Amino acid sequence: MSSLPRSACIRGLNVLHQYHTLRGEEAVRDVRLGHFTEVEFSPEDLEINRWWLRTDPPAVVWQTQCGTREMVDQHGHWYHEFGEAASHLVPDDSPVDLGEHAEWFWVDALVAVYGGTAPVPDATPGTSGLCTYEWSGIVECFRCKGWVTYDPVTRRIYGCGLMQDNLNSGKPAVRIVRAHYTYDDPMQTNAFEFPAAIDSPEPSDSPEPINDPWGLAALITTVEEGERTEVSARVQHLLRAWLSGSAEEFLEDWYFLPESLHEGLLPARAVWEQRVATQAAVCQGWEPQVGEPVKRNRVCLPLTVGTFRPLPIPGAMEVEVTWRPPPAAGSVEEVYSEVFLLAHEGRLRVVHWNLPWPQDPPPHDGEVP
């Protein structure tokens, strides 16, 4: 999934990008101008988008099937609605990170993120001269399978696909195909030409609405002092039980929401029992830090890797847990997870936990030739 804004609710932090290497960032600079068309199918929607990447000056552009275009460049975030005479610009002098998008255009950057297995090409490649690389594995609660067609000499990608199936529901989550790749095509430079931006509206006297990481208005209410203490105790107990590998202790404080509410998108009790027994050891050495609880009145349902849908649950609280890597992990970054809690039958219960990434590393069982 992309890290730029989409119609779905995308998390502010896409932890897949922590696996990008400097090598990938250097390679994408060799692509002066890249373009492809993306088709994304999910049970909720079908989207067709076009993407462009330019390295000098750096910029990324995406266009929806309705004709709306957005661009991030050295000036900020541009937005142009189809049919309008002017653009809108949110100024930002932060540098554009093209390394985030290396996996779309360069096969070795994609391998660094996802891992997988690629066959050694025959002495005489196919008529197209291209090779195919495939990978598969489990990330979060999704079984993922992908393929990419690339040039073995330039390492440029010319087509790729990704399938994600939800292990909790057993249903397909998303299908993505990227095709019609072009490189350094002067006809594609027009995509970076936006109409002049109109002046930003004057600031309003009314306070800005508080948004959550998905860009949605957050229904936040106060968590009282006594309740904060109880929430912290519940989360600490959950984490200790997980690290000890005790399924019985881990499930003491759970309330499993009726499946009719979440359409099977949240794990059942049996799934958690299996996870504690088989996956807790992967987190050994990581240090969890429990944040302050926030009553957001919703639980997040996983739709795809890194994409969630808010499920309205009055009174539901969220606590962010930061996982610090052990010293032996080297340059591995912190990862984040959220615990969702709800008062049920006079007692505070855990209703969902978005597992931390240490227990679900990207699968890697081969190298691209």
Summary of the structure (lengths in Angstrom):
residues: 369
radius of gyration: 22.4
end to end distance: 24.6
largest distance: 70.8
contacts: 1077
relative contact order: 0.15
helix: 23%
strand: 36%
